[in-house]
Amino acid sequence: MKFTVLLSVYYKENHIFFKESIESILCNTLKPSQDIIVKDGQLTIELENVIEFYVKNYEGIFTIVELEKNVGLGNALNIGLGYAIYDLVARMDTDDICKINRFERQVRYLETNMNISVVGSSLDEFNKVPGDLDQARVLPENNDDLIKFAKFRNPLNHPTVMFRKKDILQVGSYMDMISFEDYYLWVRLLNKGYKIANIKESLLYFRVGNDMIGRRRGSDYVKNELKFLRTLQNIGFISKRDFLFSLITKIPLRLLPKKVLVMIYKRILR
């Protein structure tokens, strides 16, 4: 079955990591028939050179979507998804590394589980070299457990997912929800009765050395999280009790010093 890989890149990203990410896609046991790269605003010369190299050397695979201004990840992915030729679409971030059998495992899973709209997987976190942290992020596997989990935490590791484009479009695709674009998408799918799943096996190396924790704290993040929680309550996905529980347990964490939050993340939240 043919499928598309969807990436979005912007000027702050590391061109070496970007190249490693693309290489991991092209070296998979099952290769994509289309690789969409959304240029979210003007890029550095180094990033442009990486794109130019792969477009020239892998003719017919890459679809380049150029945006004049930076519109943010959710909007960029929405635009890119409109260029997807195939119904199966795999997400990928431009600083992560696919494991060699990722796409084969996910395509096979979706072929044999036609009732599943999105399948993610576990992932291995790393700082500089895959395996250097010896940390994994494992999520619940079946839809019923994921519905319960999603009331308090993101049920899917976004860079690991492969989804059915038609189902994503049915619920409005990615919407404006700063810092929570993908989480909001999964919630709307679940709320409409679509099913999601995770493969327990780790299929991706996830780079955490890009201040991931630092970007999930501070007053701006708190405002975004409050907006997101209110939205989940308004659409009936969480109860008032769930809202208050998240408010009490999450918001104080976002205001802690980064060193303390890193320690809590490693021991409890991962």
Secondary structure, DSSP 8 states (H G I E B T S, - for coil): ---EEEEEE-TTS-HHHHHHHHHHHHTSSS--SEEEEEEES---HHHHHHHHHHHHHSTTTEEEEEESS---HHHHHHHHHTT--SSEEEE--TT-EE-TTHHHHHHHHHHH-TTEEEEEEEEEEESSSTTSS-EEE----SHHHHHHHHTTS-SS-GGG-EEEHHHHHHTTSS-S-TT-HHHHHHHHHHHTT-EEEEEEEEEEEEE-TTTTTGGG-SHHHHHHHHHHHHHHHHTTSS-HHHHHHHHHHHHHHHTS-HHHHHHHIIIII-
